[in-house]
Amino acid sequence: MIQALVRAFTDAIMVWLILCAGVVIVYRPVARRMGWHAWATLGMGVALAGMLALTLTPGGDTNVGCRMTLPHTLGLLQLPRVTHMSLNTLMPMPLGFFGTLAVRRPWICATVMIALPVAIEATQALVTALGRSCSLQDMLNNIVGGLVGVLVGMAVRHLFARRTV
């Protein structure tokens, strides 16, 4: 069991590093073309790479399928304890944060932070070769974390906008 977890985590890190190499190559031209802040675009790309690597890297879950039970609590309420649910809440926060700073349109970022976890969980459900199981609880925690990241990004933008005036 422990060997499978270490292998899955090592695979996720390798996938993340490969994705980050791609992000480093394309972030500046993308930022320039879209009119986004370069460093925030880099942060958004690295955060997206991490989220995809952690959620879509093949795992060793033998219980592939969907757990669609109603969520009993939010991972946000379990912080600062480190639990599966709290980590699922923390994981998308940087993407929401840097996305809001890069794109400067919080409603677009909020929409993405709702759609992305839905797409990830649907992929986990439909692509059984990943060896992943989807969960309504994970999806809800990802959405809450992403929206918290968007709110923090909005607050930071507001604070810096006041300082430059």
N, C-alpha and C positions, 0 to 999 in steps of 0.2 A: 504494500500500500504506500509506504513512504517513498520507495523508489519510483513508483508511478507518479507521485506528486512532484518529486524533484525533477523527473524527466519532463513532465508537462510544463513546469515553471521554467526550466532551462530552454525548452522549445519556444515558449512565449517570449523570453528575453531575446533569443536569436531572431525571431520574427520581428520583434519591436526594433532591434538594431538595424535590420535590413530596411524596414519601412522608414525609419528615421534617416537613413542614408538617402533614400528617395526624397524625403521631405526637405533635407538640406539642399538638394540639387534644385528643387522646384519652388521653394517658398518665396525667394526674392522675385523671380519673374511673375509669379502668381500675384504677389502683393502689389507689385508695380502695376500690373495690368488691371487689377480690381480696385486700385486706389486704397489698399489697406495698409496699416502699419506693419512694417516688415517683422519686427521682433514679436509682435502679437500673432502674426501669421505663422511664424516659426513655432511659437508656443502652442498654437491651435493644432498645427500639423503633428507635433510630437505627442500631444495629448490624444489626438485621434488615433495615431499609430499605436499608442499604448492600449487604448480601449479596444481596438480591433484585435491586437495581439493577444490580450488577455481573454477575450470572449470568443474568438473564432479560431484560435489555434487548436488543433485536434487534441482532445483530452482522452482520458481513459475511463470515462463514465460508462458503466455497464447498464445503468438505468436510463437509457436514452428514451426520451419521450417528453411529455409536457406535464408539468404540475400546475394546474389551473385552480388551485384552492385560493380562497379569498385571503389576502394578506391580513395577518393578525397584528402587525406593528410595522413601523417604519425604521429603517436602519439609522436614520437621522436621530431618532430618539435613543439609540443605543450608544451613541458617541459619548465620551471618548473611548469606550471599550472597543477593542478590536474584535469584531465578529464578521461572519460572512456577509450579513446584511449591512453592517456599517461600511465595510469595504466596497460593497456594491453601490453605496451612496456616495462615497468619496471618489471613486474611480472617474465618473464623468464630470466632476466639479471643475477641474482645470480646462476641459474642453469648453464648457459653458462660459467660464471666465475669460479665457483667451479669445474665444470666438466673439464674445461681445466687444472686447477691446479692438479686435481686428476689423470686424465687419461694421461695427458702430450702429447696428440695427438690432436692438434686443428682441424684437418680435420674430425676426428671422432665426436668430439663435435659439429662442425658446421653441420655435416650431421644429427645428432640427433636433433639439434635445428631447423632444417628445417622440419624433419619428425614428430617430436612430436606435434607441433601445427596443422599440417595437420591431424594427427590421432585424436587429441582432437576434432577438428571441425567436422570431419567425425563421430565420436562417438556422438557428440551433435546432428548431423543431423539424424543419423540412430536410436538412442535409444530415442524415443520420451517420454518414461517414465521418463527421467531425467528432463523434463520440461525446456529444454534449447534450444536456437536457435543458429545455426551456422552463422558465418559471415566471409566473405572474408576479411573484414577490420580487424577484430580481429586476424585472422590467419596471415595476413601480419605484423601487429604490434607485435605479438608474435615472429615471425621469426626475424624481425629487432632487437627486444630487446635481443633475445637469441644470435644473431650474434655479437651484441655490447658487450655482456657479454664475449663471446669467445675472442674478440679482446682485451678487458681489461685484461682478464686472460693471454693472450699471452704477453701483455706488462709487467705485473707484473712478470711473469716467466723470461722474458728477463732481467728486472732490477735486480732481485735476482740472476740470473745466472752470471751477470757481477760483482756483489758484492762478490761472493764466489770465483772468480778467482784470 
